[in-house]
Amino acid sequence: MLIRLTPGIDPHTHQYITTGVIDTKFGLPIATGQAEEAVDAVLRARNLELVGFHAHIGSQIFDLEAFRRAVDICLDFVGQAARRRGFEFREFSPGGGLGIPYLAEDPAPAVADYVDVICRAVQAKLTQWGLPRPRLIVEPGRSIVGPAGVAVYRVGAVKTIPGVRTYVAVDGGMADNIRPALYGARYEVIVANRAGELPTGPVTVVGKYCESGDILVRNIDLPPVEAGDLLALPVAGAYCLAMASNYNAALKPAVVLVSGGQARLIRRRETYEDLMALDVGE
């Protein structure tokens, strides 16, 4: 088994996706001595085998220095614990959380730079403590599947309140992408059927659900939008369908795989029959 360590690192991401500070539900804090107690408990247990250690400090992280500090703290702990207790250190996972560019101005680090920081930090600490080289595991997750997905919505209505705001309502929303409502995630928007047109002013793209917080994108400059237009939100491959719900009996959308100019349906749209399939009659 791997013991999950909490290194006490703040990666400066949103507090809802920060998982490496001491005040979190995740992991066993190093600073409080609870991680050390866990090592002793596992080594005493006859039905458990301590293989290595895991940490995860958060998601959507742009600061590579935070990853280096987390590795340093975790492996200092491992080195000290291994000297005192003599266990074999075989696996280490510093987690994932590499940020990706949801917005054009996001300073997303290169994958190569992320890997370089992690590997250099691990190697330095292995040398310092005389530890054997473990199997190194990383969790690329969002950095792979996030950019691979595009969410496409159809505009249902446009509501302009003079001097206040223009709302563009679409046929989806918080049921298929909870991230904006949950922790203020931001996206770019493209009017897919008129992508070459220049923007003329800000609009707010909202979902169809009975919540004032059902807002997908606030104050984004778009060309004039009409009912029937298609709005594309890039970088929607992570934490959208995976967290989608049937809120207010919403039907989850279809998924289409596009590659080499060819499109193939890989997940059909839900039906009301699907929603009712689990209902038990008398």
Secondary structure, 3 states (H helix, E strand, C coil): CEEEEECCCCCCCCHHHECCCCCCCCCEECCCCHHHHHHHHHHHCCCCCCCEEEECCECCECCHHHHHHHHHHHHHHHHHHHHHHCCCCCEEECCECECCCCCCCCCCCCHHHHHHHHHHHHHHHHHHHCCCCCEECCECCHHHHCCCCCEEEEEEEEEEECCCEEEEEECCCCCCCCHHHHHCCCCCCEEHHHCCCCCCEEEEEECCCCCCCCEEEEEEEECCCCCCCEEEECCCCCCCHHHCCCHHHCCCCCEEEEECCEEEEEECCCCHHHHHCCCCCC
